[in-house]
Amino acid sequence: MSTVAWKLKDQVIKDAKLSEQKFKDGEAAATEYKVILRPMVVRKVPKEVFTVPLRVVKGYFATKIFLYSTNEQIMETVSGWVPHHQFPSNYMDKPVSPKQLKAIGEIIASHGLAFDRKVHKSLSKIKLAIQAGKSANDAEIEFKGKIAFGKDYIVVGSKRFPFSPGAGYPRVKVGTQKLRVDVLRSLLEAGNLPSSLL
């Protein structure tokens, strides 16, 4: 705590004690009581702090180095943006406010990337979503279509693949390969692709 903060705290305590004594001088019954003072002096949160989440997301799009930096590296940069303010160590994993998420969603949408406010609630998760979106844009091949899971089959586009007979995990035969159905489904769910079950 700075010297000014200590002086402010001491002054508040001094004023409170004078007020206490003045009250007791005029109210005899109050002399039976003691006032315990525990004032705290904290630095006001600078307005710039509330602009940090948007600045971070804009930074993700500005440079590849910033987008692929670790959370610790990003926090080092962010700490320099707001002088005399200490960000918590878990800042990148803390939920962003709904108002800021809406603004962030607009930025991400303007770059043509998918963004789910229910899933990507922190700067860390937003970073991963943008990394994934940019990776998809840079991919060699992109498939778009419909995949449907039946009781004993999968439909990919306009082709039906029945499950192969046999023990163990359900699989579909594609050429000479047999693909596990549960792994394919887990991959789609992990990618937050919407399904009719939601």
C-alpha positions in Angstrom: 0.0 0.0 0.0 1.4 3.4 -0.9 2.2 6.2 1.6 -0.9 8.2 0.5 -3.1 5.1 1.1 -1.7 4.7 4.6 -2.3 8.4 5.3 -5.8 8.1 4.0 -6.5 5.1 6.2 -5.0 6.8 9.3 -7.1 10.0 8.7 -10.3 7.9 8.4 -9.5 6.1 11.7 -8.7 9.4 13.4 -11.9 11.1 12.2 -14.0 8.1 13.3 -12.4 8.0 16.8 -13.2 11.8 17.2 -16.8 11.2 16.1 -17.0 8.3 18.5 -15.8 10.4 21.4 -18.0 13.3 20.5 -21.0 11.0 20.5 -20.1 9.4 23.8 -19.7 12.9 25.4 -23.3 13.7 24.5 -24.7 10.2 25.2 -23.7 8.7 28.5 -25.1 5.2 27.7 -22.7 4.9 24.7 -19.7 4.8 27.0 -20.5 1.1 27.7 -19.7 0.3 24.0 -16.5 0.2 22.1 -16.2 0.7 18.3 -13.7 -1.6 16.5 -12.5 0.0 13.3 -11.3 -2.1 10.4 -11.2 0.2 7.4 -9.7 -1.0 4.1 -8.1 1.2 1.5 -8.2 -0.2 -2.0 -7.2 1.3 -5.3 -10.1 2.1 -7.7 -10.3 0.0 -10.8 -9.2 2.1 -13.7 -11.8 2.4 -16.6 -9.2 1.0 -19.0 -9.5 -2.4 -17.2 -13.0 -2.9 -18.7 -11.6 -2.4 -22.3 -9.0 -5.2 -21.9 -11.1 -8.2 -23.1 -12.0 -6.5 -26.4 -8.4 -5.4 -26.8 -7.2 -8.9 -26.2 -9.6 -10.4 -28.8 -8.6 -7.7 -31.3 -5.0 -8.7 -30.6 -5.8 -12.3 -31.5 -6.7 -11.1 -35.0 -3.9 -8.6 -35.3 -1.0 -10.9 -35.0 -0.4 -14.6 -35.2 2.2 -14.3 -32.5 -0.3 -12.9 -30.0 -2.9 -15.5 -30.9 -0.5 -18.4 -30.3 1.0 -16.9 -27.1 0.6 -18.6 -23.8 -1.8 -17.2 -21.3 1.2 -16.1 -19.2 2.7 -14.2 -22.1 -0.6 -12.5 -22.9 -0.9 -11.5 -19.3 2.5 -9.9 -19.4 1.4 -7.8 -22.3 -2.0 -6.9 -20.7 -0.3 -5.9 -17.5 1.5 -3.1 -19.3 -1.8 -1.7 -20.7 -3.1 -0.6 -17.4 -0.4 1.0 -15.1 -0.7 0.4 -11.4 -3.3 -2.3 -11.8 -2.7 -5.9 -10.7 -4.6 -8.5 -12.8 -5.4 -11.8 -11.1 -3.3 -14.7 -12.2 -6.4 -16.5 -13.5 -7.6 -13.5 -15.5 -7.5 -15.4 -18.8 -9.8 -18.1 -17.4 -12.3 -15.8 -15.6 -15.8 -15.5 -17.3 -16.2 -12.4 -19.5 -19.3 -10.2 -18.8 -22.3 -10.9 -21.1 -22.0 -7.3 -22.5 -18.4 -7.9 -23.4 -19.2 -11.3 -24.8 -21.7 -9.8 -27.1 -19.2 -7.2 -28.4 -16.6 -10.0 -28.8 -19.0 -12.1 -30.7 -19.6 -9.3 -33.2 -15.8 -9.0 -33.7 -15.4 -12.7 -34.3 -18.4 -12.8 -36.6 -17.0 -10.0 -38.7 -14.0 -12.3 -39.4 -16.4 -15.1 -40.5 -15.6 -17.4 -37.6 -18.0 -19.5 -35.4 -18.5 -18.4 -31.8 -20.7 -19.8 -29.1 -21.2 -17.5 -26.1 -22.4 -20.4 -23.9 -19.1 -22.4 -24.5 -16.5 -19.7 -25.1 -16.9 -17.6 -21.9 -13.3 -16.7 -21.1 -10.4 -15.1 -23.0 -8.6 -18.4 -22.9 -11.5 -20.4 -24.5 -12.1 -17.6 -27.0 -8.5 -17.8 -28.0 -8.8 -21.5 -28.6 -12.0 -20.9 -30.7 -10.2 -18.4 -32.9 -7.2 -20.6 -33.3 -9.5 -23.4 -34.4 -11.4 -21.1 -36.7 -8.3 -19.8 -38.3 -6.9 -23.3 -38.7 -10.0 -24.3 -40.5 -9.6 -21.4 -42.9 -6.0 -22.5 -43.6 -6.9 -26.2 -44.0 -6.1 -28.1 -47.2 -9.6 -29.6 -47.5 -12.9 -28.6 -46.0 -16.1 -30.7 -46.1 -19.5 -29.3 -45.5 -22.6 -31.5 -45.3 -24.8 -33.6 -43.0 -23.8 -36.5 -40.8 -26.7 -38.4 -39.2 -26.4 -41.3 -36.7 -29.1 -44.0 -36.7 -29.5 -47.0 -34.5 -27.2 -49.2 -36.6 -26.0 -46.9 -39.4 -24.5 -43.5 -40.2 -25.5 -41.3 -43.1 -22.8 -39.0 -44.5 -24.2 -36.7 -47.1 -26.3 -38.9 -49.4 -24.6 -42.2 -48.5 -25.7 -44.7 -45.8 -23.0 -46.7 -44.0 -24.4 -49.7 -41.9 -22.5 -50.8 -38.8 -20.2 -53.7 -39.5 -21.0 -56.9 -37.6 -18.8 -58.1 -34.9 -18.0 -57.7 -31.2 -16.7 -54.5 -29.6 -17.3 -50.9 -30.6 -19.7 -50.2 -33.5 -17.8 -49.5 -36.7 -18.5 -48.5 -40.2 -16.6 -49.9 -43.2 -15.1 -47.3 -45.6 -13.1 -48.9 -48.3 -10.7 -51.3 -46.5 -10.9 -49.3 -43.2 -13.3 -49.7 -40.3 -14.0 -46.5 -38.4 -15.2 -46.5 -34.8 -18.6 -44.8 -34.6 -18.2 -43.5 -31.0 -14.9 -41.8 -31.9 -16.4 -40.0 -34.9 -19.4 -38.9 -32.7 -17.0 -37.7 -29.9 -15.0 -35.7 -32.5 -18.2 -33.9 -33.7 -19.3 -33.2 -30.2 -15.9 -31.9 -29.2 -16.0 -29.5 -32.1 -19.2 -28.1 -30.7 -21.1 -28.8 -33.8 -24.9 -28.4 -33.3 -27.0 -31.5 -33.2 -30.7 -32.3 -33.1 -30.3 -33.4 -29.5 -29.5 -29.8 -28.3 
